[in-house]
Amino acid sequence: MEWSPGDRGNIEDMRGRSGGRAVPLGIGGVVIVALLSWATGTNLFSLLGSDGSAPSPTAGAPLQTSPQEERAVDFVDAVANDVQGVWAQALGGRYQRTRVVLFRDAIESACGSADAATGPFYCPSDGKVYLDVAFFDELTRRFGAPGDFAKAYVIAHEFGHHVQHLLGIDAGVRRSPATGANSASVALELQADCLAGAWGHAASQGGRFKAGQVELEPGDAEQALRAAAAIGDDRLQKMTTGHVMPDRFTHGTSAQRVESFTRGMDSGDLQACGASPRSAR
């Protein structure tokens, strides 16, 4: 996957000002549980009974970072910029650019308090994507989904929710957030996977690369497919509980997530994802 750093104009960096509490599982444990919580829609910290806490770094303290983390920030910015460019072209004046809020440990969002257990999420109240870049580490090491495009898939999925919000597709679902294999909530998540694939289709077109854009290379699509398969509800429930509970599905099975992403990737078409701007609202 070819990409280059931009000016971070798509980033709202809150890493040095994140608040809340840290759960005493160690950094690796927190990130693993965060990944599972994001993919299943269940706060698994509560199931672990983690009621002890340690204070987060004081707001305003110097930001402790690393070259690797700063590269991850640049990567998030590059993908966000490219995704938004594609949707601005597809939706015209209906598209409203937004930002990715980067945080550590915990954050106060317009949708309420969120911590590492929440994982990447989209907040319709302020139209922003929220992300702790540490989330990406376990996607590679624990779940066998390495590569830049696997990470880009996660980012593009959250921007898929932004598109749904702008088109009014999510309104009814958010008023009645039922879960289960046949719920509207699962359908919304699978559509976001499809929209991520539709962006991937655009990014796979040769000769488009320039500063602030992304271009896929051979084999990149397989990275996203591995990520989609790795975080299906059925697989994660089997890993965490030993059995599958369809009535608690929130994002769809591994097979459904792969199929939805593939449909968008193959077509590059909003209508193939059931998200035509003409029929929304």
C-alpha positions in Angstrom: 0.0 0.0 0.0 1.5 3.3 -1.1 0.9 6.4 1.0 2.7 9.6 2.0 2.4 11.8 5.1 0.3 14.9 4.8 -0.3 18.0 7.0 -2.4 16.1 9.6 -5.4 18.2 8.6 -7.7 15.2 9.2 -6.5 14.6 12.7 -7.6 16.1 16.1 -4.8 15.0 18.3 -6.0 14.5 21.9 -3.4 12.0 22.9 -1.8 14.3 25.5 -5.2 15.3 27.0 -7.0 12.0 27.2 -8.8 11.5 30.6 -10.5 8.7 32.5 -9.1 5.7 34.1 -6.7 2.9 33.1 -7.7 -0.7 33.7 -4.9 -2.8 35.4 -4.5 -5.4 32.7 -1.2 -4.0 31.3 -1.0 -2.3 27.9 -1.2 -5.5 25.9 -4.2 -6.8 27.8 -6.1 -3.5 27.5 -5.6 -3.4 23.7 -6.6 -7.1 23.2 -9.9 -6.5 25.2 -10.4 -3.3 23.4 -10.2 -5.0 20.0 -12.7 -7.7 21.1 -15.0 -5.1 22.6 -15.0 -3.0 19.3 -15.7 -6.0 17.2 -18.5 -7.5 19.4 -20.1 -4.3 20.6 -19.8 -5.5 24.2 -17.7 -3.9 26.9 -15.6 -6.9 27.9 -13.9 -5.1 30.7 -17.2 -5.2 32.7 -17.3 -9.0 32.1 -13.8 -9.3 33.5 -14.8 -7.4 36.7 -12.0 -4.9 36.3 -13.1 -2.4 39.0 -9.6 -1.3 40.1 -8.1 1.7 38.4 -5.1 3.9 38.1 -5.1 7.6 37.2 -4.4 8.6 33.6 -1.5 10.9 32.8 -2.3 14.4 33.9 -3.9 16.6 31.2 -1.4 18.9 29.7 1.6 16.7 30.5 4.3 16.4 27.8 3.3 13.9 25.2 5.4 10.8 25.3 5.6 9.2 21.9 7.8 7.3 19.5 8.7 7.4 15.8 6.5 4.4 15.2 3.5 6.0 16.8 4.0 9.2 14.9 4.2 7.2 11.7 0.9 5.6 12.7 -0.6 9.1 13.1 0.6 10.1 9.7 -0.9 6.9 8.3 -4.3 7.6 9.9 -4.3 11.1 8.4 -3.4 9.9 4.9 -6.1 7.3 4.9 -8.7 9.7 6.3 -7.8 12.3 3.7 -8.1 9.8 0.9 -11.4 8.2 2.1 -12.9 11.7 2.5 -11.7 12.7 -1.0 -13.5 9.7 -2.5 -16.7 10.4 -0.6 -16.6 14.1 -1.4 -16.4 13.2 -5.1 -19.2 10.6 -4.8 -21.6 12.7 -2.7 -20.7 16.2 -3.9 -22.1 18.9 -1.6 -23.8 16.4 0.7 -20.4 15.3 2.0 -19.1 17.1 5.1 -15.5 16.6 6.0 -14.6 15.6 9.5 -11.6 14.5 11.6 -10.3 11.5 13.4 -9.8 12.2 17.1 -6.8 10.4 18.4 -6.7 9.6 22.1 -5.0 7.4 24.7 -6.8 5.4 27.4 -10.0 7.4 27.6 -11.8 10.4 26.1 -14.8 12.5 26.6 -16.7 12.6 23.3 -19.9 14.2 22.3 -21.4 10.7 22.6 -20.2 10.4 26.2 -17.2 8.9 28.0 -15.2 6.3 26.1 -12.1 4.3 27.1 -9.8 1.7 25.6 -12.6 -0.9 25.8 -14.6 1.0 23.3 -12.1 0.7 20.5 -12.5 2.8 17.3 -15.9 4.3 17.0 -17.9 6.9 15.2 -19.9 9.5 17.1 -22.9 10.8 15.2 -23.4 13.7 17.7 -20.3 15.5 16.5 -19.7 13.5 13.3 -16.1 12.5 14.3 -14.2 9.2 14.3 -12.4 8.3 17.5 -9.4 6.1 17.6 -6.5 5.0 19.9 -3.7 4.1 17.5 -2.6 1.3 19.9 -5.6 -0.6 18.7 -3.7 -1.5 15.5 -0.9 -3.5 17.3 -3.1 -6.4 18.3 -4.8 -6.5 14.9 -1.5 -7.7 13.6 0.0 -9.6 16.5 -2.9 -11.4 18.0 -5.4 -11.7 15.2 -3.3 -12.5 12.2 -4.4 -9.4 10.2 -1.1 -7.6 9.3 -0.5 -4.9 6.8 -1.4 -1.3 6.2 -4.6 -2.1 4.3 -6.0 -4.1 7.2 -5.6 -0.9 9.3 -7.0 1.2 6.6 -10.1 -1.1 6.5 -10.8 -0.3 10.1 -10.5 3.5 9.5 -12.6 3.3 6.3 -15.3 1.3 8.1 -15.7 4.1 10.6 -15.9 6.7 7.8 -18.6 4.4 6.3 -20.7 5.3 9.4 -20.1 9.0 8.7 -21.5 8.5 5.2 -24.5 6.7 6.6 -25.1 9.5 9.0 -24.8 12.2 6.4 -27.4 10.3 4.2 -29.7 9.7 7.2 -29.4 5.9 6.9 -28.5 5.4 10.5 -31.3 7.5 12.1 -33.8 4.7 12.8 -31.2 2.2 13.9 -29.7 4.5 16.5 -33.1 5.2 17.9 -33.7 1.5 18.4 -30.2 -0.2 18.8 -31.4 -3.8 19.0 -28.8 -6.5 18.5 -28.9 -10.0 17.0 -28.1 -11.7 13.7 -31.1 -10.2 11.9 -31.1 -6.8 13.5 -30.8 -3.4 11.8 -27.7 -2.8 13.8 -25.9 -5.7 12.2 -27.1 -4.6 8.8 -25.7 -1.1 9.4 -22.3 -2.5 10.4 -22.2 -4.7 7.3 -23.1 -1.8 5.1 -20.2 0.1 6.7 -17.9 -2.8 5.7 -19.3 -2.6 2.1 -18.6 1.2 2.1 -15.1 0.5 3.2 -14.7 -1.8 0.3 -16.1 0.8 -2.1 -13.4 3.1 -1.0 -10.8 0.3 -1.5 -12.1 0.0 -5.0 -11.3 3.6 -5.7 -7.9 3.3 -4.0 -7.0 0.3 -6.2 -7.2 2.4 -9.4 -3.7 2.8 -10.8 -2.1 6.1 -11.5 -4.0 8.1 -8.9 -1.3 8.4 -6.3 -0.2 11.8 -5.2 0.5 13.5 -1.9 -2.4 13.0 0.5 -3.7 10.0 -1.4 -3.4 6.2 -1.1 -2.9 3.6 -3.7 -3.3 -0.1 -3.3 -0.7 -2.6 -4.4 -1.2 -6.3 -5.3 -2.1 -8.3 -2.2 -3.5 -5.4 -0.3 -7.1 -6.5 -0.6 -6.3 -9.8 1.0 -5.1 -7.9 4.1 -8.5 -6.3 4.6 -10.2 -9.7 4.0 -8.2 -11.3 6.7 -9.1 -8.4 9.1 -12.8 -8.7 8.3 -12.6 -12.5 8.8 -10.7 -12.1 12.1 -13.2 -9.8 13.7 -16.5 -11.4 12.9 -19.0 -11.8 15.8 -18.9 -15.6 15.6 -15.2 -16.0 15.7 -14.7 -13.5 18.5 -17.5 -15.0 20.6 -16.0 -18.4 20.1 -12.6 -17.1 21.2 -14.0 -15.3 24.3 -16.8 -17.6 25.5 -16.3 -20.9 23.6 -19.6 -20.8 21.8 -21.5 -18.6 19.3 -24.5 -16.5 20.4 -26.3 -15.1 17.4 -28.8 -13.1 19.5 -25.8 -11.0 20.7 -24.4 -10.3 17.2 -23.6 -6.6 16.6 -21.4 -6.6 13.5 -22.1 -9.9 11.6 -20.2 -13.1 11.1 -16.8 -13.4 9.6 -18.3 -14.7 6.4 -20.8 -11.8 6.2 -18.1 -9.2 6.9 -15.9 -10.6 4.1 -18.8 -10.8 1.7 -19.9 -7.2 2.4 -16.4 -5.8 2.0 -15.9 -7.8 -1.2 -19.1 -6.5 -2.7 -18.0 -3.0 -2.2 -14.4 -3.7 -3.3 -15.6 -5.4 -6.5 -18.1 -2.7 -7.5 -17.0 0.6 -6.0 -20.7 1.5 -6.0 -22.7 3.1 -3.3 -25.8 1.4 -4.7 -24.3 -2.0 -4.4 -24.0 -1.2 -0.7 -27.6 -0.1 -0.5 -26.5 3.5 0.1 -27.7 5.5 -2.9 -27.7 9.2 -2.2 -30.8 9.6 -4.3 -32.9 7.2 -2.1 -31.6 8.3 1.3 -33.8 10.3 3.7 
